[in-house]
Amino acid sequence: MGRGKCIFLCSDWGRYLFNCPESTGRIMRLVPNFKIGRLQDVFITRQTWHNVGGIPGLGLTLKQAGVKKLTVHGFDSVATIFKATNCIYDGVPPVEIVQNHYTVDKFEDESICVKYVPLQGKQKSGNRFHDEKIAAQSSNELTVAYICDLKQRRGKMNIAKCTRMGVPLGPMLGKLQKGESVILADGRHIKPEDVMDDPHPSTCFALVDITDECMLKSLLECDEFDRFSNERKHESDESRSLDLLIHFSNAKIFESSDYIKWMRKFGQSTRHLVLNESSPPFAHNKGIHTLQLQMNHVLPQGFPLLTCHSLSHSNVPQNLNNQIIKAEPFLTYHLRPHTKFARDLELQLINDDVIVAHDPIKSLYEENDDFEKTLNTYKQKAIEAMSVEDDDANLDIQSGDFPEIVFLGTSSAVSTKYRNVSAILARLNNYHSILMDCGEGACQQFYEYFDSNRLDRELTNIKFIFISHLHADHQMGLFSILSRRKEAFEKLNLNYEPVFIVGPADLFKIHFLYSKYIDDVMPLAKRVPSNGEAHLTENSLREIRGRLHLRSLNVVKVMHPKSAYGLIFTTSKGYKVVYSGDTLESTRLINAGRDADLLIHEATLDDSRVADAKTKYHCTIGQAIDVCRKMRAKFSILTHISGRYPTMPLATDEQIEQCGDDMCFAFDFMRFTPKYVEMIFKKLSETSICFFFTIYLQNL
């Protein structure tokens, strides 16, 4: 489903993460009782964005939980890159990132000992960087396997034993709990083991991430795993069982005969958890799917149902069938007191049947007869509005009404349950699209929105990416989009076409640094600094304008930190679109966007936070509405909603009335086209529009 591979380990003393793909922080916020305030260590298996792209967003989540430092284990380059990208934050970064290189050999704390096992892979091709230190780190693919020993856990205090031994309630119990001996009033010495349950024995699991034949060869020649083999168990007292082996290895390697042979040497006592492209790609944020269904009841063409991708399949090695489990989101494995798989987290995986079964509108039908009547009345009004256009009564948005605007992210700063951070797709036609901002998780939003038959084509259609400014919530999804777009060209057997990226010059410094240490993304795009020399920027915009068959294309400096710009373009049919990015009320933008057909403007905060908005260079809802009026925009959509408002922004009744027939709020996975806006919003009453918003709030 567009996400990477990630394992979360909970122990008595701490929390540990193995890999941190994009949207990790968002997923953690969905899960109750995760106690992420105790997470301070992330172990990286390979230097790839799919494994580290969630670290900036996770940092913001950890900051909210009071964490001040995060240790990244495995590769110096990962910490180096994120330290060098502190320019994406206002002020100090959310957490201090420190590094623990795999050459240190191991990591150990009160509850766990993690052994680093580096394995060499094939040589990278096309290394364009000549710095010797960098070349030494990046000339070969490298993976780090991790062998994790959970230390023996002291048994729990047994009150019955304390009573029998005559230990009084009070400070003595506390000392015994801490492992200290005590002396009773009668002179008897009581040791902790006298009043504790039996300790939980130590247990062990390992994690491997093999992606090519050279890495596999290194794994087969490695002796670090020998102590777990069946043969060694009979030869050495130091041998022990490996309770769980987690496989991030890709399907091709996992199904190879050499890899299967290596797996079998651990015997039947070892369970295998497989997390790769063959794992079930279940969607698991039920909130966004049920919400979309709820909105679909009211405006089916504006809120299409999201995609539940079908499962992929791979071969399971013979004689290992009952030992192998394919990972699913939120699947739990208990390492002690008894090893077992379980689904402890009450988070249901999503498929079409689950979505329908949890339809909140259906429950309202059953509980309130008036609700069904009101909804049907609204639908009839929508049909009547559309029937004015005769043949367009059953308008299919995909049939040629452009531009089609798809909101893939409408939150500010951090993603929430219902909103991802900024990303807006403007489909100009069936062959050319513009992506306006690209926050963390944007690639996953593509997976949620487009079915498998359209996904690759829509990615290749992106010809131009506009990054409004440098803040993390507007650009940290770029690497995933670039990587996945390249894969789409390969799948469709098309020659690769670099995408144009217009954004702050410092953004491209980050790209260069990332290319040096991890994946070379420089050839994947043509980069145009929005804050560069004016004549060079204009020449590049002219080239983009011709490529996309636009009448006009301009960037406008706006009032926000980090080299912020807005975007204005006019399609070949004369439809003018303005995107503000993040900004205070901007006179430049108002003048340049005058009489726009569509204005997409930020409305981060409610009107009680005017001072806060000014400090952070954002607009309140009221200020955004003023901009819409001053610009004389024909239709406006307000987006970039603060996470303070989990569902509906705190608009006043007066503001809702002002929205009327020419303005609305944006929601994730909402889509609009000129004709659809005209038929639905401009021909329905204020009451219907207010009802449309009310539906959003039902049962949330």
Stockholm file with secondary structure:
# STOCKHOLM 1.0

chainA/1-700         MGRGKCIFLCSDWGRYLFNCPESTGRIMRLVPNFKIGRLQDVFITRQTWHNVGGIPGLGLTLKQAGVKKLTVHGFDSVATIFKATNCIYDGVPPVEIVQNHYTVDKFEDESICVKYVPLQGKQKSGNRFHDEKIAAQSSNELTVAYICDLKQRRGKMNIAKCTRMGVPLGPMLGKLQKGESVILADGRHIKPEDVMDDPHPSTCFALVDITDECMLKSLLECDEFDRFSNERKHESDESRSLDLLIHFSNAKIFESSDYIKWMRKFGQSTRHLVLNESSPPFAHNKGIHTLQLQMNHVLPQGFPLLTCHSLSHSNVPQNLNNQIIKAEPFLTYHLRPHTKFARDLELQLINDDVIVAHDPIKSLYEENDDFEKTLNTYKQKAIEAMSVEDDDANLDIQSGDFPEIVFLGTSSAVSTKYRNVSAILARLNNYHSILMDCGEGACQQFYEYFDSNRLDRELTNIKFIFISHLHADHQMGLFSILSRRKEAFEKLNLNYEPVFIVGPADLFKIHFLYSKYIDDVMPLAKRVPSNGEAHLTENSLREIRGRLHLRSLNVVKVMHPKSAYGLIFTTSKGYKVVYSGDTLESTRLINAGRDADLLIHEATLDDSRVADAKTKYHCTIGQAIDVCRKMRAKFSILTHISGRYPTMPLATDEQIEQCGDDMCFAFDFMRFTPKYVEMIFKKLSETSICFFFTIYLQNL
#=GR chainA/1-700 SS CCCCCCEEEECSSCEEEECCCTTHHHHHHHSTTCCGGGEEEEECSBSSHHHHTTHHHHHHHHHHTTCCEEEEEECHHHHHHHHHTGGGSSSSCSSEEEEEEGGGCEEECSSEEEEEEEEEEEECSCCCCCCHHHHHHHSEEEEEEEEEEECCBCCCBCHHHHHHHTCCSSHHHHHHHTTCCEECTTSCEECHHHHBCCCBCCEEEEEECCCSHHHHHHHHHCCTTGGGSHHHHTTCTTCCCCCEEEECSCHHHHTSHHHHHHHHTTCTTCEEEECSTTSCCCBCCHHHHHHHHHHHHHCTTTSCCCCCCCCCCCCCCTTCGGGEEECCTTCEEECSSSCEEECCSCCCCBCHHHHHHTCHHHHHHHHCHHHHHHHHHHHHHHHHHHHTTGGGGGCCGGGTCCCEEEEEECBSSSCCSSCCBSEEEEECSSSCEEEEEECTTHHHHHHHHSCHHHHHHHHHTEEEEECCCSCGGGTTTHHHHHHHHHHHHHHTTCCCCCEEEEECHHHHHHHHHHHHHSCCCGGGEEEEETTSCHHHHHHHHHHHHHHHTCSEEEEEECSSTTTCEEEEEECTTCCEEEECCSCSCCHHHHHHTTTCSEEEEECCBCGGGHHHHHHTTCCBHHHHHHHHHHHTCSEEEEECBCTTCSSSCCCCHHHHHHHTTTEEECCTTCEECHHHHHHHTTTSCHHHHHHHHHHHHTTC
#=GC SS_cons         CCCCCCEEEECSSCEEEECCCTTHHHHHHHSTTCCGGGEEEEECSBSSHHHHTTHHHHHHHHHHTTCCEEEEEECHHHHHHHHHTGGGSSSSCSSEEEEEEGGGCEEECSSEEEEEEEEEEEECSCCCCCCHHHHHHHSEEEEEEEEEEECCBCCCBCHHHHHHHTCCSSHHHHHHHTTCCEECTTSCEECHHHHBCCCBCCEEEEEECCCSHHHHHHHHHCCTTGGGSHHHHTTCTTCCCCCEEEECSCHHHHTSHHHHHHHHTTCTTCEEEECSTTSCCCBCCHHHHHHHHHHHHHCTTTSCCCCCCCCCCCCCCTTCGGGEEECCTTCEEECSSSCEEECCSCCCCBCHHHHHHTCHHHHHHHHCHHHHHHHHHHHHHHHHHHHTTGGGGGCCGGGTCCCEEEEEECBSSSCCSSCCBSEEEEECSSSCEEEEEECTTHHHHHHHHSCHHHHHHHHHTEEEEECCCSCGGGTTTHHHHHHHHHHHHHHTTCCCCCEEEEECHHHHHHHHHHHHHSCCCGGGEEEEETTSCHHHHHHHHHHHHHHHTCSEEEEEECSSTTTCEEEEEECTTCCEEEECCSCSCCHHHHHHTTTCSEEEEECCBCGGGHHHHHHTTCCBHHHHHHHHHHHTCSEEEEECBCTTCSSSCCCCHHHHHHHTTTEEECCTTCEECHHHHHHHTTTSCHHHHHHHHHHHHTTC
//
